[in-house]
Structures are given as C-alpha cells and as structure tokens.
Amino acid sequence: MQWTKQFKLSAALDQQTVRDCLKIWLIPKRIQGQLRQGRRIWLNDCPASVATIVHTNDRLTLQFLPTDFRTPVSSYQPDVAGAVPILYQNTDLLVINKPAGLKAHPNQPGERGSVLNHLAADLQTTGQVPYMVHRLDQMTSGAMLVALNPVVVPILDRLISTKQIHRTYYAWVRGHFDHLTGQFTDPIGHDPIDQRKRWINTVDAQTALTDYQVIQTTRYQTLVKLDLHTGRTHQLRVHLAANDHPIIGDPLYDDAYQSAPRLLLHAWQLHLTLPFTATAVTVTAPLPASFADLTQLDHF
C-alpha cells in the first residue's frame, strides 16, 4: 500500500527548495524526514533531494508509505450508500451535510450507522476511504470535513489546530440578547458535578472564544450566527447556556429540551484553504427546514 502525490508547481513556488514546498504545504517534519531518508522524492521524474531548487511548472512527485502515518488504514465498515449528502469533494477531502441524530464516527470496532460508515459505502467504487479529521456532536447537523487519504490528515489537523479552518454555526436559542453582536470569553472546562457536561470558569477551564450575531427574533427565541475561535468540547452549547440562552432542544443544557424535536444547532459554513494549493473554498450547508418553520418555534 502506498500513496503517490504529484504536483505541477505554481509560480508562487518558483526558486524555492523542495524542503520549502513541504514546509509550505504543512507536511510534518517527521514525514519530511522519512521522505528524504527513503529517497521518495522526484522532480520531473528524476530523484531529488529536499535541497533541490524548483521552478514554475516543474513536476514534484512524493511517495508515501503506511509507516509515514500514525493511522494509515481506514477500516470503517461500509453501511448504506447515499445516506449523507456530499456538498464538496476533490481527490483529498470532502465536506458533507451531516443529518442531525447521525453519529460522526463509530464508537466500537465493527459498529455501523455513522457518517464514516455511510461514506465508506459511497466511496467503494472509487477505491478511496474516509478518514476522520473533524467531528460534530451527534445531535448537530451541517457541514463536516472528512479526509480521503492519510496524507492530508495531519495537514488538516494542523489547519484546525492553528484555526485556519473557519467554522460558522446557526442556532435557535431561548430568550433575547441585549446586544446584536458580541463575544463570549468565559473559559470552559469539565463540570465538577456532571461528567457528561462542561461549564465555564471551572478549575481546569481553558480559553474559549465565541462571536455571536443576532439574525432574527421571535416572541421568545433568537436565531444567532456563531463563529468559533477555539474548539472546546460543547463550546457553543456551554457559552450560550451559561449566558442564559441555552440552545433549544439541548438535552444537557436546556431544561425544556423535551419540547423540541432536536437540538437546533447547525454547522452552516466551513471555510478553508485546500491542501497543497492557495485555493480558498467556502462550503455552505443549507439550513434545515426546522430552522425556518417559525410557526413551530413558539411551541418549543
């Protein structure tokens, strides 16, 4: 098993070294070293070192082996194909519109019924398999990023950890806001009483930043757009609940959650620069029908 990536180099990389290219593409140093030591780098079909100077329109070829990666094999059991809408796809990744109630990934070996199981079935005819890089809570719907080979997994992980992948959410919450825009800054950690939950200003709390913008109001509820600047567990749910605006239908943080058919939280938009390119894409997952049905909201 191996993965070969070939690139036609752009003018932006002219006069750079191969090492510079690998660094710009966020290929981890450990993997760079293994490519170099294994002599698995070619320029215009000739063996090359990391010190080789490249030019516009050169062909750079890299060969990756399973030993380069911490998780080289994706072994999700295929489930029903066509169950998960695909919003964007290229040879390295895809973005899907995750339905609410569907788990992002299986919890046990051999388990089925998750996003990755359904994608494994979708991809069977292509020879590709899905790799987890981005999770959404089971009750959350919307745009979710999935890798299609192990080469891009550490690159996407790095983009996420350095906040170069921007995520925007919509949520219906209880109550009204005093200001149309603002930022929640309370640090988030483990709830000292309920191990399932997180809360603000706990002993182990870590920095958490969330921007909000009021989009629409009804008699008792508000639709807000939320931008994540950090990625703490339950961050949006906790920040809103701690400020007296729990997300409608949240079984952990909304005391009246049983009145709603689902958690009204949706990952609306994902913005990222595609690996190995300077191309930025924005992928939007349309709002579910439940978000637009104002006649039902007063009953939630």
Sequence and secondary structure as in RCSB ss.txt:
>XXXX:A:sequence
MQWTKQFKLSAALDQQTVRDCLKIWLIPKRIQGQLRQGRRIWLNDCPASVATIVHTNDRLTLQFLPTDFRTPVSS
YQPDVAGAVPILYQNTDLLVINKPAGLKAHPNQPGERGSVLNHLAADLQTTGQVPYMVHRLDQMTSGAMLVALNP
VVVPILDRLISTKQIHRTYYAWVRGHFDHLTGQFTDPIGHDPIDQRKRWINTVDAQTALTDYQVIQTTRYQTLVK
LDLHTGRTHQLRVHLAANDHPIIGDPLYDDAYQSAPRLLLHAWQLHLTLPFTATAVTVTAPLPASFADLTQLDHF
>XXXX:A:secstr
  EEEEEE  GGGTT BHHHHHHHTT  HHHHHHHHHTT EEETTEE  TT B  TT EEEEEE GGG SS    
     TT S EEEE SSEEEEEE TT BSS SSTT   BHHHHHHHHTGGGT   EE     TT EEEEEEESST
TTHHHHHHHHHTT SEEEEEEEEES  SSSEEEE   EEE SS TT EEET TT B   EEEEEEEE SSEEEEE
EEESS  TTHHHHHHHHTT  BTT TTT TTGGGSSS  EEEEEEEEE TTS  EEEEE    HHHH HHHHTT 
